[in-house]
Amino acid sequence: MKQIIRLALILLIALIAGCYYDTEERLYPTIFNPCDDTVVTFSGTVTSILHSCQTCHSNSNATSSGNGVKLQNYADVVTYINNGKLMGSIRQENGYIKMPQTGGKLSDCEISQLQKWIDAKTPNN
């Protein structure tokens, strides 16, 4: 009887362990979801990357929780691009306030897309 219980327990553990799997997309994201920085626009790419920043850095929240930093429109964003604070904070470089403060760093792809837009002279497109 003990052997049957042991065998059943081993089979149960093997069954549970055998159910674990990851998709190739999750294991190798850069192969299946490469970073597309060929067409980067302010209205599409940049605003979607900075959307989560609006919680603290919108016109209504900038003074209370965002230290006066507004990232709500093109002019606001370009101001912080031109003084270097946006990319320094997003890259979490020494000497800058690391952003976002609550949560992880932006992905390398998002940072690359922002840099590509900056390198293109920050077009308002």
mmCIF file of the C-alpha atoms, coordinates in Angstrom:
data_MODEL
# 
_entry.id   MODEL 
# 
loop_
_atom_site.group_PDB 
_atom_site.id 
_atom_site.type_symbol 
_atom_site.label_atom_id 
_atom_site.label_alt_id 
_atom_site.label_comp_id 
_atom_site.label_asym_id 
_atom_site.label_entity_id 
_atom_site.label_seq_id 
_atom_site.pdbx_PDB_ins_code 
_atom_site.Cartn_x 
_atom_site.Cartn_y 
_atom_site.Cartn_z 
_atom_site.occupancy 
_atom_site.B_iso_or_equiv 
_atom_site.pdbx_formal_charge 
_atom_site.auth_seq_id 
_atom_site.auth_comp_id 
_atom_site.auth_asym_id 
_atom_site.auth_atom_id 
_atom_site.pdbx_PDB_model_num 
ATOM 1   C CA . MET A 1 1   ? 0.000  0.000  0.000   1.00 0.00 ? 1   MET A CA 1 
ATOM 2   C CA . LYS A 1 2   ? 2.863  2.400  0.848   1.00 0.00 ? 2   LYS A CA 1 
ATOM 3   C CA . GLN A 1 3   ? 4.393  1.776  -2.568  1.00 0.00 ? 3   GLN A CA 1 
ATOM 4   C CA . ILE A 1 4   ? 1.146  2.706  -4.284  1.00 0.00 ? 4   ILE A CA 1 
ATOM 5   C CA . ILE A 1 5   ? 0.927  5.939  -2.261  1.00 0.00 ? 5   ILE A CA 1 
ATOM 6   C CA . ARG A 1 6   ? 4.547  6.786  -3.069  1.00 0.00 ? 6   ARG A CA 1 
ATOM 7   C CA . LEU A 1 7   ? 3.998  6.048  -6.739  1.00 0.00 ? 7   LEU A CA 1 
ATOM 8   C CA . ALA A 1 8   ? 0.837  8.163  -6.765  1.00 0.00 ? 8   ALA A CA 1 
ATOM 9   C CA . LEU A 1 9   ? 2.667  11.005 -5.018  1.00 0.00 ? 9   LEU A CA 1 
ATOM 10  C CA . ILE A 1 10  ? 5.550  10.855 -7.492  1.00 0.00 ? 10  ILE A CA 1 
ATOM 11  C CA . LEU A 1 11  ? 3.137  10.841 -10.412 1.00 0.00 ? 11  LEU A CA 1 
ATOM 12  C CA . LEU A 1 12  ? 1.227  13.788 -8.947  1.00 0.00 ? 12  LEU A CA 1 
ATOM 13  C CA . ILE A 1 13  ? 4.432  15.807 -8.486  1.00 0.00 ? 13  ILE A CA 1 
ATOM 14  C CA . ALA A 1 14  ? 5.573  14.918 -12.006 1.00 0.00 ? 14  ALA A CA 1 
ATOM 15  C CA . LEU A 1 15  ? 2.193  15.929 -13.388 1.00 0.00 ? 15  LEU A CA 1 
ATOM 16  C CA . ILE A 1 16  ? 2.218  19.285 -11.596 1.00 0.00 ? 16  ILE A CA 1 
ATOM 17  C CA . ALA A 1 17  ? 5.832  20.015 -12.545 1.00 0.00 ? 17  ALA A CA 1 
ATOM 18  C CA . GLY A 1 18  ? 5.153  18.970 -16.126 1.00 0.00 ? 18  GLY A CA 1 
ATOM 19  C CA . CYS A 1 19  ? 2.393  21.558 -16.456 1.00 0.00 ? 19  CYS A CA 1 
ATOM 20  C CA . TYR A 1 20  ? 4.830  24.447 -16.155 1.00 0.00 ? 20  TYR A CA 1 
ATOM 21  C CA . TYR A 1 21  ? 5.694  26.096 -19.418 1.00 0.00 ? 21  TYR A CA 1 
ATOM 22  C CA . ASP A 1 22  ? 6.517  29.488 -20.861 1.00 0.00 ? 22  ASP A CA 1 
ATOM 23  C CA . THR A 1 23  ? 5.740  30.593 -24.334 1.00 0.00 ? 23  THR A CA 1 
ATOM 24  C CA . GLU A 1 24  ? 8.620  31.403 -26.628 1.00 0.00 ? 24  GLU A CA 1 
ATOM 25  C CA . GLU A 1 25  ? 7.348  34.980 -26.776 1.00 0.00 ? 25  GLU A CA 1 
ATOM 26  C CA . ARG A 1 26  ? 7.830  35.351 -23.011 1.00 0.00 ? 26  ARG A CA 1 
ATOM 27  C CA . LEU A 1 27  ? 11.199 33.614 -22.970 1.00 0.00 ? 27  LEU A CA 1 
ATOM 28  C CA . TYR A 1 28  ? 12.637 35.460 -25.976 1.00 0.00 ? 28  TYR A CA 1 
ATOM 29  C CA . PRO A 1 29  ? 10.741 38.754 -26.277 1.00 0.00 ? 29  PRO A CA 1 
ATOM 30  C CA . THR A 1 30  ? 13.254 40.507 -28.533 1.00 0.00 ? 30  THR A CA 1 
ATOM 31  C CA . ILE A 1 31  ? 12.950 37.777 -31.157 1.00 0.00 ? 31  ILE A CA 1 
ATOM 32  C CA . PHE A 1 32  ? 9.154  37.772 -31.257 1.00 0.00 ? 32  PHE A CA 1 
ATOM 33  C CA . ASN A 1 33  ? 8.519  41.407 -30.350 1.00 0.00 ? 33  ASN A CA 1 
ATOM 34  C CA . PRO A 1 34  ? 11.490 43.360 -31.611 1.00 0.00 ? 34  PRO A CA 1 
ATOM 35  C CA . CYS A 1 35  ? 11.719 46.991 -30.714 1.00 0.00 ? 35  CYS A CA 1 
ATOM 36  C CA . ASP A 1 36  ? 10.281 49.019 -33.565 1.00 0.00 ? 36  ASP A CA 1 
ATOM 37  C CA . ASP A 1 37  ? 11.936 52.408 -33.594 1.00 0.00 ? 37  ASP A CA 1 
ATOM 38  C CA . THR A 1 38  ? 11.695 52.943 -37.351 1.00 0.00 ? 38  THR A CA 1 
ATOM 39  C CA . VAL A 1 39  ? 8.710  55.300 -37.168 1.00 0.00 ? 39  VAL A CA 1 
ATOM 40  C CA . VAL A 1 40  ? 8.564  57.246 -33.915 1.00 0.00 ? 40  VAL A CA 1 
ATOM 41  C CA . THR A 1 41  ? 6.058  60.075 -33.626 1.00 0.00 ? 41  THR A CA 1 
ATOM 42  C CA . PHE A 1 42  ? 5.142  62.389 -30.806 1.00 0.00 ? 42  PHE A CA 1 
ATOM 43  C CA . SER A 1 43  ? 1.399  61.812 -31.140 1.00 0.00 ? 43  SER A CA 1 
ATOM 44  C CA . GLY A 1 44  ? 1.712  58.032 -31.290 1.00 0.00 ? 44  GLY A CA 1 
ATOM 45  C CA . THR A 1 45  ? 4.878  56.720 -29.722 1.00 0.00 ? 45  THR A CA 1 
ATOM 46  C CA . VAL A 1 46  ? 6.005  59.432 -27.294 1.00 0.00 ? 46  VAL A CA 1 
ATOM 47  C CA . THR A 1 47  ? 2.569  60.181 -25.827 1.00 0.00 ? 47  THR A CA 1 
ATOM 48  C CA . SER A 1 48  ? 1.875  56.484 -25.277 1.00 0.00 ? 48  SER A CA 1 
ATOM 49  C CA . ILE A 1 49  ? 5.243  55.986 -23.538 1.00 0.00 ? 49  ILE A CA 1 
ATOM 50  C CA . LEU A 1 50  ? 4.688  59.027 -21.311 1.00 0.00 ? 50  LEU A CA 1 
ATOM 51  C CA . HIS A 1 51  ? 0.996  58.264 -20.675 1.00 0.00 ? 51  HIS A CA 1 
ATOM 52  C CA . SER A 1 52  ? 1.674  56.656 -17.300 1.00 0.00 ? 52  SER A CA 1 
ATOM 53  C CA . CYS A 1 53  ? 3.634  59.786 -16.288 1.00 0.00 ? 53  CYS A CA 1 
ATOM 54  C CA . GLN A 1 54  ? 0.389  61.775 -16.371 1.00 0.00 ? 54  GLN A CA 1 
ATOM 55  C CA . THR A 1 55  ? -0.586 60.426 -12.960 1.00 0.00 ? 55  THR A CA 1 
ATOM 56  C CA . CYS A 1 56  ? 1.913  62.817 -11.392 1.00 0.00 ? 56  CYS A CA 1 
ATOM 57  C CA . HIS A 1 57  ? 2.977  65.102 -14.233 1.00 0.00 ? 57  HIS A CA 1 
ATOM 58  C CA . SER A 1 58  ? -0.271 66.444 -15.683 1.00 0.00 ? 58  SER A CA 1 
ATOM 59  C CA . ASN A 1 59  ? -1.408 70.058 -15.395 1.00 0.00 ? 59  ASN A CA 1 
ATOM 60  C CA . SER A 1 60  ? -3.641 69.179 -12.458 1.00 0.00 ? 60  SER A CA 1 
ATOM 61  C CA . ASN A 1 61  ? -1.086 67.078 -10.540 1.00 0.00 ? 61  ASN A CA 1 
ATOM 62  C CA . ALA A 1 62  ? 2.232  68.704 -11.384 1.00 0.00 ? 62  ALA A CA 1 
ATOM 63  C CA . THR A 1 63  ? 2.348  70.987 -8.357  1.00 0.00 ? 63  THR A CA 1 
ATOM 64  C CA . SER A 1 64  ? 1.096  68.506 -5.764  1.00 0.00 ? 64  SER A CA 1 
ATOM 65  C CA . SER A 1 65  ? 2.839  65.259 -6.670  1.00 0.00 ? 65  SER A CA 1 
ATOM 66  C CA . GLY A 1 66  ? 5.044  66.026 -9.657  1.00 0.00 ? 66  GLY A CA 1 
ATOM 67  C CA . ASN A 1 67  ? 7.366  68.730 -8.245  1.00 0.00 ? 67  ASN A CA 1 
ATOM 68  C CA . GLY A 1 68  ? 6.072  71.173 -10.825 1.00 0.00 ? 68  GLY A CA 1 
ATOM 69  C CA . VAL A 1 69  ? 7.112  69.000 -13.775 1.00 0.00 ? 69  VAL A CA 1 
ATOM 70  C CA . LYS A 1 70  ? 4.413  68.864 -16.463 1.00 0.00 ? 70  LYS A CA 1 
ATOM 71  C CA . LEU A 1 71  ? 4.514  66.386 -19.327 1.00 0.00 ? 71  LEU A CA 1 
ATOM 72  C CA . GLN A 1 72  ? 1.010  66.881 -20.655 1.00 0.00 ? 72  GLN A CA 1 
ATOM 73  C CA . ASN A 1 73  ? 1.663  68.295 -24.113 1.00 0.00 ? 73  ASN A CA 1 
ATOM 74  C CA . TYR A 1 74  ? 4.361  68.726 -26.743 1.00 0.00 ? 74  TYR A CA 1 
ATOM 75  C CA . ALA A 1 75  ? 5.701  72.028 -25.355 1.00 0.00 ? 75  ALA A CA 1 
ATOM 76  C CA . ASP A 1 76  ? 5.968  70.578 -21.836 1.00 0.00 ? 76  ASP A CA 1 
ATOM 77  C CA . VAL A 1 77  ? 7.859  67.490 -23.033 1.00 0.00 ? 77  VAL A CA 1 
ATOM 78  C CA . VAL A 1 78  ? 10.250 69.456 -25.247 1.00 0.00 ? 78  VAL A CA 1 
ATOM 79  C CA . THR A 1 79  ? 11.125 71.732 -22.322 1.00 0.00 ? 79  THR A CA 1 
ATOM 80  C CA . TYR A 1 80  ? 12.379 68.748 -20.310 1.00 0.00 ? 80  TYR A CA 1 
ATOM 81  C CA . ILE A 1 81  ? 14.037 67.195 -23.354 1.00 0.00 ? 81  ILE A CA 1 
ATOM 82  C CA . ASN A 1 82  ? 15.982 70.394 -24.020 1.00 0.00 ? 82  ASN A CA 1 
ATOM 83  C CA . ASN A 1 83  ? 17.250 70.736 -20.451 1.00 0.00 ? 83  ASN A CA 1 
ATOM 84  C CA . GLY A 1 84  ? 18.236 67.037 -20.356 1.00 0.00 ? 84  GLY A CA 1 
ATOM 85  C CA . LYS A 1 85  ? 16.164 66.238 -17.289 1.00 0.00 ? 85  LYS A CA 1 
ATOM 86  C CA . LEU A 1 86  ? 13.660 63.929 -18.975 1.00 0.00 ? 86  LEU A CA 1 
ATOM 87  C CA . MET A 1 87  ? 16.143 61.445 -20.411 1.00 0.00 ? 87  MET A CA 1 
ATOM 88  C CA . GLY A 1 88  ? 18.421 61.661 -17.370 1.00 0.00 ? 88  GLY A CA 1 
ATOM 89  C CA . SER A 1 89  ? 15.494 60.778 -15.111 1.00 0.00 ? 89  SER A CA 1 
ATOM 90  C CA . ILE A 1 90  ? 14.100 58.087 -17.398 1.00 0.00 ? 90  ILE A CA 1 
ATOM 91  C CA . ARG A 1 91  ? 17.513 56.469 -17.822 1.00 0.00 ? 91  ARG A CA 1 
ATOM 92  C CA . GLN A 1 92  ? 17.862 56.740 -14.034 1.00 0.00 ? 92  GLN A CA 1 
ATOM 93  C CA . GLU A 1 93  ? 21.281 58.347 -14.319 1.00 0.00 ? 93  GLU A CA 1 
ATOM 94  C CA . ASN A 1 94  ? 23.207 59.685 -11.327 1.00 0.00 ? 94  ASN A CA 1 
ATOM 95  C CA . GLY A 1 95  ? 22.325 63.270 -10.492 1.00 0.00 ? 95  GLY A CA 1 
ATOM 96  C CA . TYR A 1 96  ? 18.722 62.964 -11.705 1.00 0.00 ? 96  TYR A CA 1 
ATOM 97  C CA . ILE A 1 97  ? 15.538 62.013 -9.909  1.00 0.00 ? 97  ILE A CA 1 
ATOM 98  C CA . LYS A 1 98  ? 14.879 58.473 -11.057 1.00 0.00 ? 98  LYS A CA 1 
ATOM 99  C CA . MET A 1 99  ? 11.601 58.065 -12.899 1.00 0.00 ? 99  MET A CA 1 
ATOM 100 C CA . PRO A 1 100 ? 9.237  56.528 -12.549 1.00 0.00 ? 100 PRO A CA 1 
ATOM 101 C CA . GLN A 1 101 ? 9.564  56.605 -8.786  1.00 0.00 ? 101 GLN A CA 1 
ATOM 102 C CA . THR A 1 102 ? 6.805  54.063 -8.253  1.00 0.00 ? 102 THR A CA 1 
ATOM 103 C CA . GLY A 1 103 ? 7.471  51.084 -10.442 1.00 0.00 ? 103 GLY A CA 1 
ATOM 104 C CA . GLY A 1 104 ? 10.203 49.808 -12.652 1.00 0.00 ? 104 GLY A CA 1 
ATOM 105 C CA . LYS A 1 105 ? 12.308 51.603 -15.182 1.00 0.00 ? 105 LYS A CA 1 
ATOM 106 C CA . LEU A 1 106 ? 10.954 52.093 -18.688 1.00 0.00 ? 106 LEU A CA 1 
ATOM 107 C CA . SER A 1 107 ? 11.949 49.328 -21.067 1.00 0.00 ? 107 SER A CA 1 
ATOM 108 C CA . ASP A 1 108 ? 15.104 49.642 -23.147 1.00 0.00 ? 108 ASP A CA 1 
ATOM 109 C CA . CYS A 1 109 ? 12.857 49.737 -26.210 1.00 0.00 ? 109 CYS A CA 1 
ATOM 110 C CA . GLU A 1 110 ? 10.849 52.696 -24.888 1.00 0.00 ? 110 GLU A CA 1 
ATOM 111 C CA . ILE A 1 111 ? 14.017 54.573 -23.982 1.00 0.00 ? 111 ILE A CA 1 
ATOM 112 C CA . SER A 1 112 ? 15.420 53.833 -27.438 1.00 0.00 ? 112 SER A CA 1 
ATOM 113 C CA . GLN A 1 113 ? 12.229 55.096 -29.084 1.00 0.00 ? 113 GLN A CA 1 
ATOM 114 C CA . LEU A 1 114 ? 12.355 58.338 -27.089 1.00 0.00 ? 114 LEU A CA 1 
ATOM 115 C CA . GLN A 1 115 ? 16.010 58.814 -28.013 1.00 0.00 ? 115 GLN A CA 1 
ATOM 116 C CA . LYS A 1 116 ? 15.228 58.195 -31.682 1.00 0.00 ? 116 LYS A CA 1 
ATOM 117 C CA . TRP A 1 117 ? 12.539 60.920 -31.522 1.00 0.00 ? 117 TRP A CA 1 
ATOM 118 C CA . ILE A 1 118 ? 15.008 63.295 -29.843 1.00 0.00 ? 118 ILE A CA 1 
ATOM 119 C CA . ASP A 1 119 ? 17.704 62.503 -32.432 1.00 0.00 ? 119 ASP A CA 1 
ATOM 120 C CA . ALA A 1 120 ? 15.147 63.419 -35.123 1.00 0.00 ? 120 ALA A CA 1 
ATOM 121 C CA . LYS A 1 121 ? 14.969 66.916 -33.553 1.00 0.00 ? 121 LYS A CA 1 
ATOM 122 C CA . THR A 1 122 ? 11.720 66.275 -31.581 1.00 0.00 ? 122 THR A CA 1 
ATOM 123 C CA . PRO A 1 123 ? 9.221  66.753 -34.411 1.00 0.00 ? 123 PRO A CA 1 
ATOM 124 C CA . ASN A 1 124 ? 5.684  67.658 -33.397 1.00 0.00 ? 124 ASN A CA 1 
ATOM 125 C CA . ASN A 1 125 ? 4.101  64.889 -35.410 1.00 0.00 ? 125 ASN A CA 1 
# 
